């Protein structure tokens, strides 16, 4: 699960992770990425035999103390995961 700033940093981390992943592994983006980026990344990752889930993580300081809200996005082809 990646928790990095949305944007180019996500793409860069994906490229760093790819050599270490095996077919069927799941990459979770918890950085609240812009949804067109999530769709693009899902297609890219799935072409490599991996799974990708865009997931919003929210809660701020309170979430850090009592637990965050974790919200997986709809999958473009399969619906809600």
DAMO-V229132 format. One record per residue. RES is the residue in three letters. OMEGA is omega in whole degrees, 0 to 359 (999 if undefined). Layout:
# DAMO-V229132
<<RES/OMEGA> <RES/OMEGA>>
This chain:
# DAMO-V229132
<<UNK/179> <UNK/173> <UNK/180> <UNK/180> <UNK/179> <UNK/178> <UNK/185> <UNK/180> <UNK/178> <UNK/179> <UNK/180> <UNK/179> <UNK/176> <UNK/181> <UNK/178> <UNK/182> <UNK/188> <UNK/181> <UNK/184> <UNK/184> <UNK/178> <UNK/180> <UNK/180> <UNK/177> <UNK/182> <UNK/174> <UNK/180> <UNK/177> <UNK/180> <UNK/186> <UNK/178> <UNK/181> <UNK/175> <UNK/191> <UNK/176> <UNK/176> <UNK/178> <UNK/178> <UNK/179> <UNK/182> <UNK/177> <UNK/180> <UNK/181> <UNK/182> <UNK/182> <UNK/175> <UNK/181> <UNK/178> <UNK/180> <UNK/176> <UNK/183> <UNK/178> <UNK/172> <UNK/186> <UNK/175> <UNK/176> <UNK/185> <UNK/175> <UNK/177> <UNK/183> <UNK/180> <UNK/178> <UNK/178> <UNK/182> <UNK/186> <UNK/179> <UNK/182> <UNK/169> <UNK/181> <UNK/189> <UNK/177> <UNK/180> <UNK/171> <UNK/173> <UNK/184> <UNK/182> <UNK/191> <UNK/183> <UNK/182> <UNK/181> <UNK/999>>
